Every structure is written in structure tokens, then in C-alpha cells.
């Protein structure tokens, strides 16, 4: 009884503890479930919010892309002629606007160029993260407390004039997406693998120039507009217009070329009402004048065009489409090697300096300036209000944060730009405003070139000054440092030679292993190829046999059906219906045509129906005759017996289309298809050989050893001896470097110094 009571008490205690554990486990699982549910709800809510944001951005971008084509085409048209100090379209402006721009060009570009460089403008590694950009906040151009940057103000003012039809509340998102498009398009252009050769096409050399086009005399007529900084700047020797046109999307390229052709034709033909669908011959453009204007177009895009295109493509739209097709078939030449030649300021052929490194803007630097146009225009809230002519109270309509007490100083160049656009709007040609925007964009981009040039010059001066300052300070400590450096270099070179010697041995062994592995892989791949071809041949042969058998079965089945329907009774049925139709056809003239057709169709339907019923009866009779006289239970037993015997006569196949030898191969045990297991014994033998190489002497070796290698080996031997305990120092050979040495080296400091 006591034993029973003790067992009962133990069981009660155990059950109590188990109940407590169960309760605690339920509480823990409940807490985990609540945490998991909260996490799931939060994650789904974040995904929902992010999806809504993405949908809103996609909708905003899709609407903005329809409005920014004019700005993008104008900017890329200006960037295509950055090698010139004036854009070639400068000749299309009215005389009074040309005079004003010539007077302000020098001071305007110097005003922009004297400001310091911010952002990524000075970094030519376009498409990568700049050294000046530590976070996303550095991607916004912020000049709070100072006068606004004239470049930003000018770019936004020109953009507003180009997008004057855009409502005020839509201008900010449109401008933001335009900035993104400009930056990303510049990066894509920089990734072009190869260059487009620049073709020099002198207008008026091979044929007389067109009498109303002044491109042949433009650079002498406007020579006064070329200032000192224009003579300094140089760009890569490649066709920038072709690079820009090739990198643009198709619709923007078509707009670019349409504007190029339309403006040139309007100015040359003095026809302000010329549209894209008007035939040029009706406007007085003959073959000679068309060839002259094609030469002008080829000169502007640095690519020679066929001179007879105006004869075969008579309208502006068709001519622009043909030019776009020709540009789309162009391919860059030379690959990345040609691009590398444009980056280097030293000509690889003549080994001479093409220009100063400070004055040369390669493709990366040129497209970096174009990319930073978006940096100068994006998130400039105060300038945006000034350009739109809004006051602080209207600011919430733009969905931006308020900045109180920050007015924008109006530059005289901005006021003058507004007046120039007013004059262009009143000009004879309606494209004058677009031409003025392209010319002003070109001037701003050249001004940013000047800013980068000044930044490079400042960096060069600072570098030279720091070099001279550090050189003067280090002269007094040169003599002691030379001695220290000499001893250190000797030891350092010795250790480096030892490492190289060990690396050479390792490379040799690795190369031998790689060579044998490559040979084995070649044999293996050849064997696998033979097996693959042979298996394919077997499979195809078996499929041909299966297809042939299926064809025979189908042929027999079709023949059975035909014989079943065309037996004696069937043939009698066919003859009867033919006789009825023949008798009915003799009565055709005695009834209406519609009645005759209807009754004839009814007779044909009855004949088909009776033949179908006859065939069904015959098929049923044949099927009944083919059944074996067995009960249902006997048929079920036969089916079970056949299922149990599955695989006894031949292996079980996955499908009827699987060849027999494939099924037999699946029954066999599978082995590793290639390779062998690595032996642990060989690994131990290799480690032991390395240990012996470190401890054995090299006195019997007759190989000549370099002095630096000998010094490095001695240093390593000294380090090994210094690491041994004091009582364990013994001689392992008779060489001098392996003799017992007192332990005078600190292991920690020596390892730190050696690393």
C-alpha cells in the first residue's frame, strides 16, 4: 500500500508539472501567434502602401512623358553640337536676337563658370556612384541663403517657355520626370560600345552653297562671339550628333530629325507656312538645291547623307523618316578600345599629346555635364515659384513644403531671356522660340564646361601647392629615413620574393592539375555527347516505330468503318437514295427553284441519317461479336492477374514512347555519373611534404638561389626559431641560418610588422 501511495504521489506530481509545462507552452505559442499575425498585417499594409505609391508614380510618369518630348529634343539637339562655340541653329535666329546674344554670351558664360562645382559634375565616371555623393541628400542642389545659381534659373526658365502650354499644377511633376529622363538617357548613351566616326563635311567646297543658307560662312560671320574659353575647350573626336541620335528612343529621334529638316527647309526656302506634309518640289526645291541642303544637314549631324534623297522623299516627314532609318542602321565602330582612345589625351598612334588634360572633355565628362542638367533643375522650389510667377500663399498647390522668407533674386539674364522669347514668339517663323531654346541650352552647357574647367584648374593648383609644401618639410628628415628605408626594402623585397617563389610553385602545381582536369573534362564531354546522340537516335527510332504502328491501327479502323457502312444492305440503301434523287431531278422544271433546293437538301439529309444509323447498327453487331463469353467477375480476375504480372516479362515503362533499353537502365542501381571522392590520405601526405620542405636543409641543392630569396628564407627561418620554446632550440642541420639563435624577437610585434 505504501508503495502504491508513493507511486500515486509521484504520478500526481508529474501530471501537475506536465500541466504547468502545457500551460506555459500554450501561452508562448499564443504570444508567438500574435507576433506573427501583427508582423503579417504590417507587412501586407506596407506592401499595399508601396504598391499604391508605385502605381501613382507610373501614372504620373506616363502622363509626363507625353509632355516632355519638346524639352528632351531641344536639350539633346543642343548637346549634339557641343564641339562648336555656337550652335549651328544660331544662324536661323532673327538679326536682333543674334546681336543681343553675341553681346551677352561672354559675360553670361563666365558668370555661370565662376561658381564652385557641386554634386557629380567633376566626376567623369558616369553611371557609378560619385565620391562626392555620400547619401541621397547630396543629389539635390541646395543653395539656401545665397543667390540662386544662374545655370539652374536659366535652365528652368527655358524649360518653362518650352512647356508654356503645361498648367501650373502639372509643371513640377513634368519637370521632375524630365530631369530623370535626361539623366538616365545620358547614362545609356555613355554605355555605347564603340564610337561613331566624325565626318568633316565642308559646306560649299564640293558644290556651291545654297544662297539662303549661311552655314558655310557662319563661323566667320560670328567670329566675334568666340571668346578665350571657347578656344580652350575640346571634346572627343567622334560624332556627338550620331551618338545622341543613336541613343535616343525612336519617337524622340524622329522629332529631332523632323525639327532639323523642317527648320532647315523653312529657312532655306523662306517659307514660314511649310508643314511636314507639303511636297518640297511645290515649294521650289529642285535637285541641285536639295543636294545643297542635304549637304547642310549632313554637316550639322557630322554624317554624310545621300544627296538625292529630296528627289525620292519629297516631304519633310518622309525625309526625316528616311534619315531616322539610316541612323538606326548605324553601328558603333572599334568597340571599347575605340572608346578608350577617346578617353586618353595622348594619341596612341603618334604618341603625342592631343591637348591638355585640363582642357579635354572626353565622352564621360561631356555626358556627365548633360546628366547634371537634371541635378540643377530638380527640387529647386524657390526657383520654381519664381519661374512660375507664384507667391508664397500659392505654394501648397504645388504639394511642396513651405520655406518662409526666401525670395529669389532676379538676374538680368533671366529678364533678358524672357524678352528674347517674346521677340521670338512675334517672329516670322513659328519655330523661332524652339530654335532660341536650343541655342540657350547650348550656351548653358558650354558654361558648365567652363565651370568644370575652372574646377580642374583649381584642383591642379592645389595639388602642386601641397606637393611643394610637403617636399619642403620632408627634406630635413630624408637622411635618417633613407637608411631605415634601405634596410626595410631589403627585408621587404626578400619576403616578397619568397612569397612569389611559393606562389610560383603553387601556380605550377595548380596549372598541372588544371591541365589534367581540362583533358579529363574534354574526354567526359565527348563521351556525354556520344551518349546523348546515341540515346536520341534510339528514341527517334522507337518513335518512328510507334508512329507507324499508330498509322496502321488508324488505317484498319477507318477501313472497318467503311466496310461496315458499305455492306450489301448499305449499298442497296445508297442505290435507292440515288434513284430517288435522279427521279426528283427530272421534276426540277415543274417546281420553284427554292422548293427544289429545299427538298433536295431534305433528301440528302435523310440519306446521311439512314447511312449513319446503318453504320451504328453494324458497328454494334461487330462489337458484340468480338466480346468473349466471360462474366464480369472473370474479366476482373483477368485484369488483376495482368496487373500483378506487370514487369515480369519486360521492365515497366513510364509511357509507351519510352524505349525498352531506357526502362532497363532505370532498373539498374545509379552510380555517381562522374568524378571520384577525394582521398584523405593524399591530403595528409601533401601536408607532410610541405612540413618536410620547411624543415629539411637545402645544402645538397646545386640550384642557384637569388640573394633576395636567400635573405627572405633566412628571415622566415629566424622567425620560426624565435617562436620555439627556449629549451627546445636544436640544430636541424649544419647550415648557418639553421643554427640555434637566442630568442630576442617579440612574436606579436614581429607578426604585426611582417603583415
QUILINFEN-V573675 format. One record per residue. N is the residue number from 1. SS is DSSP state (2 for helix, 1 for strand, 0 for the rest). PSI is psi as a letter, one per 30 degrees, with the letter a starting at -180 (none if undefined). OMEGA is omega in whole degrees, -180 to 180 (* if undefined). Layout:
BEGIN
N/SS/PSI/OMEGA
N/SS/PSI/OMEGA
END
This chain:
BEGIN
1/0/e/178
2/2/e/178
3/2/e/178
4/2/e/178
5/2/e/180
6/2/e/178
7/2/e/180
8/2/e/178
9/2/e/179
10/2/e/180
11/2/e/179
12/2/e/179
13/2/e/180
14/2/e/180
15/2/e/177
16/2/e/179
17/2/e/178
18/2/e/178
19/2/e/178
20/2/e/178
21/2/e/180
22/2/e/180
23/2/e/178
24/2/e/179
25/2/e/179
26/2/e/178
27/2/e/180
28/2/e/179
29/2/e/177
30/2/e/178
31/2/e/178
32/2/e/180
33/2/e/178
34/2/e/178
35/2/e/180
36/2/e/179
37/2/e/178
38/2/e/179
39/2/e/180
40/2/e/179
41/2/e/180
42/2/e/-179
43/2/e/179
44/2/e/179
45/2/e/178
46/2/e/178
47/2/e/179
48/2/e/179
49/2/e/180
50/2/e/179
51/2/e/176
52/2/e/178
53/2/e/180
54/2/e/179
55/2/e/179
56/2/e/179
57/2/e/178
58/2/e/179
59/2/e/180
60/2/e/179
61/2/e/180
62/2/e/178
63/2/e/-179
64/2/e/-180
65/2/f/179
66/0/f/-175
67/0/f/-172
68/0/g/-178
69/2/e/-179
70/2/e/-179
71/2/e/-178
72/2/e/-180
73/2/e/179
74/2/e/-179
75/2/e/-179
76/2/f/173
77/2/e/177
78/2/e/-178
79/2/f/180
80/0/f/-178
81/0/h/-179
82/0/f/179
83/0/f/-179
84/0/k/178
85/0/f/172
86/0/k/176
87/0/k/180
88/2/f/177
89/2/f/177
90/2/f/-179
91/2/f/-179
92/2/f/-179
93/0/l/175
94/0/l/-174
95/2/e/-177
96/2/e/178
97/2/e/177
98/2/e/-180
99/2/e/-179
100/2/e/-179
101/2/e/176
102/2/e/-178
103/2/e/-175
104/2/f/-172
105/2/e/-176
106/2/e/-179
107/2/e/179
108/2/e/-179
109/2/e/177
110/2/e/178
111/2/e/178
112/2/e/-175
113/2/f/-177
114/0/f/179
115/0/l/180
116/0/l/-179
117/0/k/175
118/0/l/177
119/0/b/-176
120/0/g/-170
121/0/e/-177
122/0/f/-179
123/0/k/-176
124/0/f/-179
125/0/i/-178
126/0/k/-177
127/0/f/179
128/0/l/179
129/0/k/-177
130/0/l/179
131/0/f/-180
132/0/f/-176
133/0/j/-179
134/0/f/-179
135/0/a/-180
136/2/f/179
137/2/f/-180
138/2/f/179
139/2/f/179
140/0/k/-179
141/0/j/-175
142/0/j/177
143/0/h/-179
144/0/k/179
145/0/f/180
146/0/l/174
147/0/k/-179
148/0/l/177
149/0/k/-178
150/2/e/179
151/2/e/179
152/2/e/-178
153/2/e/-178
154/2/e/-180
155/2/e/180
156/2/e/178
157/2/e/178
158/2/e/179
159/2/e/179
160/2/e/177
161/2/e/178
162/2/e/-179
163/0/h/-179
164/0/f/179
165/0/f/-179
166/0/k/178
167/0/l/-176
168/2/e/-177
169/2/f/179
170/2/f/-175
171/2/e/-178
172/2/e/177
173/2/e/178
174/2/e/179
175/2/e/-179
176/2/e/180
177/2/e/175
178/2/e/178
179/2/e/178
180/2/e/-179
181/2/e/179
182/2/e/-176
183/2/e/-178
184/2/e/179
185/2/e/177
186/2/e/179
187/2/e/179
188/2/e/177
189/2/e/-180
190/2/f/-179
191/0/g/178
192/0/k/-177
193/0/j/-178
194/0/l/-179
195/1/l/173
196/0/j/-176
197/0/k/178
198/0/k/179
199/0/j/178
200/0/j/-179
201/0/j/178
202/0/k/-179
203/0/k/178
204/0/g/-180
205/0/e/-179
206/0/f/178
207/0/l/179
208/0/k/179
209/0/l/177
210/0/k/-171
211/0/f/-179
212/0/g/176
213/0/k/-173
214/0/g/-180
215/2/e/-178
216/2/f/-179
217/2/g/-174
218/2/e/-173
219/2/f/173
220/2/e/179
221/2/e/-177
222/0/h/-179
223/2/f/-180
224/2/f/180
225/2/f/179
226/0/j/-176
227/0/a/-175
228/2/e/-178
229/2/f/177
230/2/e/178
231/2/f/-178
232/2/e/-173
233/0/k/177
234/1/k/-176
235/1/l/-178
236/0/k/-177
237/0/i/176
238/0/l/-177
239/0/j/178
240/2/e/177
241/2/e/178
242/2/e/177
243/2/e/-180
244/2/e/-178
245/2/e/180
246/2/e/-178
247/2/f/-179
248/0/l/170
249/0/l/-172
250/2/e/-177
251/2/e/177
252/2/e/176
253/2/e/179
254/2/e/177
255/2/e/178
256/2/e/-176
257/2/e/177
258/2/e/177
259/2/e/179
260/2/e/-177
261/2/e/-176
262/2/e/-179
263/2/e/179
264/2/e/-179
265/2/e/178
266/2/e/-179
267/2/e/-177
268/2/e/-179
269/2/f/-180
270/0/h/-179
271/0/j/-177
272/0/f/-177
273/0/g/-179
274/0/k/179
275/0/l/-176
276/0/f/-178
277/0/f/178
278/0/k/179
279/1/k/-174
280/0/f/180
281/2/e/178
282/2/f/177
283/2/g/177
284/0/g/-180
285/0/j/178
286/0/a/-176
287/2/e/-178
288/2/e/178
289/2/e/177
290/2/e/177
291/2/e/178
292/2/e/-180
293/2/e/174
294/2/e/175
295/2/e/178
296/2/e/179
297/2/e/178
298/2/e/178
299/2/e/-178
300/2/e/-179
301/2/g/177
302/0/h/-180
303/0/k/-176
304/0/k/-179
305/0/l/176
306/0/k/-175
307/0/f/-177
308/0/g/179
309/2/e/178
310/2/f/179
311/2/e/-180
312/2/f/178
313/0/j/-166
314/0/f/-179
315/1/l/-180
316/2/e/-178
317/2/e/180
318/2/e/178
319/2/e/177
320/2/e/178
321/2/e/178
322/2/e/177
323/2/e/177
324/2/e/177
325/2/e/179
326/2/e/178
327/2/e/-178
328/2/f/179
329/0/f/178
330/0/k/179
331/0/k/177
332/0/k/-175
333/1/l/172
334/0/f/-179
335/2/a/-178
336/2/f/176
337/2/e/178
338/2/e/177
339/2/e/179
340/2/e/177
341/2/e/178
342/2/f/180
343/2/e/-177
344/0/k/179
345/0/f/178
346/1/k/180
347/0/j/-177
348/0/f/-179
349/0/e/-178
350/0/f/-179
351/0/h/179
352/0/l/-179
353/1/j/-180
354/0/e/178
355/0/l/179
356/0/k/-178
357/0/f/179
358/0/f/-174
359/0/f/-172
360/1/k/177
361/1/j/179
362/0/a/-176
363/2/e/-179
364/2/e/180
365/2/e/-180
366/2/e/-180
367/2/f/174
368/2/e/177
369/2/e/178
370/2/e/180
371/2/e/-176
372/2/f/172
373/2/e/176
374/2/e/177
375/2/e/-178
376/2/f/-177
377/2/f/-173
378/0/k/174
379/0/h/175
380/0/i/-169
381/2/e/-177
382/2/e/177
383/2/e/179
384/2/e/177
385/2/e/-180
386/2/e/-179
387/2/e/-179
388/2/f/180
389/0/h/-180
390/0/l/177
391/0/l/-175
392/2/e/-178
393/2/f/179
394/2/g/-174
395/2/e/179
396/2/f/178
397/2/f/-179
398/2/g/178
399/0/h/178
400/0/l/-179
401/0/k/-177
402/0/k/175
403/0/j/-174
404/0/k/172
405/0/g/-180
406/0/j/174
407/0/l/-179
408/0/k/178
409/0/k/-177
410/0/j/179
411/0/l/180
412/2/f/178
413/2/e/178
414/2/e/178
415/2/e/179
416/2/e/178
417/2/e/177
418/2/e/179
419/2/e/178
420/2/e/177
421/2/e/175
422/2/e/177
423/2/e/180
424/2/e/178
425/2/f/-180
426/0/g/-177
427/0/l/-177
428/0/e/-177
429/0/k/-180
430/0/f/177
431/0/g/-175
432/2/e/179
433/2/e/178
434/2/e/178
435/2/e/179
436/2/e/178
437/2/e/179
438/2/e/-179
439/2/e/180
440/2/e/174
441/2/e/180
442/2/e/179
443/2/e/180
444/2/e/179
445/2/e/176
446/2/e/177
447/2/e/176
448/2/e/172
449/2/e/180
450/2/e/178
451/2/e/178
452/2/e/178
453/2/e/178
454/2/e/177
455/2/e/177
456/2/e/180
457/2/e/178
458/2/e/179
459/2/e/180
460/2/e/179
461/2/e/179
462/2/e/180
463/2/e/179
464/2/e/-180
465/2/e/179
466/2/e/179
467/2/e/-180
468/2/e/179
469/2/e/-179
470/2/e/179
471/2/e/179
472/2/e/-179
473/2/f/-175
474/2/f/-178
475/0/e/-176
476/0/f/-178
477/0/g/-176
478/2/e/-173
479/2/e/178
480/2/e/-178
481/2/e/-179
482/2/e/-180
483/2/e/179
484/2/e/-179
485/2/e/-178
486/2/e/179
487/2/e/-179
488/2/e/180
489/2/e/179
490/2/e/180
491/2/e/-178
492/2/e/179
493/2/e/178
494/2/e/178
495/2/e/179
496/2/e/178
497/2/e/177
498/2/e/179
499/2/e/179
500/2/e/178
501/2/e/177
502/2/e/179
503/2/e/179
504/2/e/177
505/2/e/180
506/2/e/178
507/2/e/179
508/2/e/180
509/2/e/179
510/2/e/180
511/2/e/178
512/2/e/179
513/2/e/179
514/2/e/-179
515/2/e/178
516/2/e/177
517/2/e/178
518/2/e/178
519/2/e/178
520/2/e/179
521/2/e/179
522/2/e/177
523/2/e/-179
524/2/e/-179
525/2/e/177
526/2/e/179
527/2/e/179
528/2/e/179
529/2/e/178
530/2/e/179
531/2/e/-179
532/2/e/-180
533/2/e/-178
534/2/e/177
535/2/e/178
536/2/e/179
537/2/e/178
538/2/e/-179
539/2/e/-180
540/2/e/178
541/2/e/180
542/2/e/178
543/2/e/177
544/2/e/178
545/2/e/179
546/2/e/180
547/2/e/179
548/2/e/179
549/2/e/179
550/2/e/178
551/2/e/178
552/2/e/179
553/2/e/180
554/2/e/-180
555/2/e/179
556/2/e/-180
557/2/e/179
558/2/e/178
559/2/e/178
560/2/e/180
561/2/e/180
562/2/e/180
563/2/e/179
564/2/e/-177
565/2/f/-177
566/0/h/172
567/0/a/-177
568/2/e/180
569/2/e/180
570/2/e/180
571/2/e/177
572/2/e/178
573/2/e/179
574/2/e/-180
575/2/e/180
576/2/e/-179
577/2/e/176
578/2/e/178
579/2/e/178
580/2/e/180
581/2/e/179
582/2/e/178
583/2/e/180
584/2/e/-180
585/2/f/178
586/0/f/179
587/0/g/-176
588/2/e/-175
589/2/f/-177
590/2/g/-178
591/0/l/180
592/0/l/-177
593/2/e/180
594/2/e/178
595/2/e/179
596/2/e/-179
597/2/e/-179
598/2/e/-180
599/2/e/178
600/2/e/177
601/2/e/179
602/2/e/178
603/2/e/179
604/2/e/179
605/2/e/178
606/2/e/180
607/2/e/180
608/2/e/-179
609/2/e/-180
610/2/e/176
611/2/e/179
612/2/e/179
613/2/e/179
614/2/e/180
615/2/e/180
616/2/e/179
617/2/e/-179
618/2/e/180
619/2/e/178
620/2/e/179
621/2/e/179
622/2/e/180
623/2/e/180
624/2/e/-180
625/2/f/-178
626/2/f/-179
627/0/k/175
628/0/k/-178
629/0/i/180
630/0/l/177
631/0/l/179
632/2/e/179
633/2/e/178
634/2/e/178
635/2/e/178
636/2/e/178
637/2/e/177
638/2/e/180
639/2/e/178
640/2/e/179
641/2/e/179
642/2/e/178
643/2/e/178
644/2/f/-180
645/0/g/-179
646/0/k/180
647/0/f/180
648/0/e/-180
649/0/e/180
650/0/l/-178
651/0/l/-180
652/0/k/179
653/0/l/180
654/0/e/176
655/0/l/178
656/0/f/-179
657/0/f/179
658/0/k/178
659/0/l/-175
660/2/e/-177
661/2/f/175
662/2/e/179
663/2/e/178
664/2/e/-180
665/2/e/179
666/2/f/179
667/2/f/-178
668/0/k/179
669/0/k/-177
670/0/k/178
671/0/l/174
672/0/k/-171
673/0/f/176
674/0/l/176
675/0/l/178
676/0/l/179
677/0/k/-180
678/0/k/-177
679/0/k/176
680/2/f/180
681/2/e/179
682/2/e/177
683/2/e/178
684/2/e/178
685/2/e/180
686/2/e/178
687/2/e/180
688/2/e/177
689/2/e/178
690/2/e/178
691/2/e/178
692/2/e/178
693/2/f/-180
694/2/e/-171
695/2/f/-176
696/0/l/-179
697/0/l/178
698/0/g/-176
699/0/e/-179
700/0/f/-179
701/0/k/-179
702/0/g/-179
703/0/k/178
704/0/k/-176
705/0/k/178
706/0/k/-177
707/2/e/179
708/2/e/177
709/2/e/178
710/2/e/179
711/2/e/179
712/2/e/178
713/2/e/178
714/2/e/179
715/2/e/178
716/2/e/178
717/2/e/178
718/2/e/179
719/2/e/178
720/2/e/179
721/2/e/-179
722/2/f/-179
723/2/f/-178
724/0/l/173
725/0/l/-175
726/2/e/-177
727/2/f/-175
728/2/g/-180
729/0/j/-179
730/0/l/177
731/0/k/176
732/0/g/-179
733/0/a/-178
734/0/g/180
735/0/l/-176
736/2/e/-175
737/2/f/179
738/2/g/177
739/0/l/-178
740/0/k/-179
741/0/k/176
742/0/k/-178
743/0/j/-179
744/0/g/-176
745/0/k/175
746/0/k/-174
747/2/e/-176
748/2/e/-179
749/2/e/-180
750/2/e/178
751/2/e/178
752/2/e/179
753/2/e/-178
754/2/e/-179
755/0/none/*
END
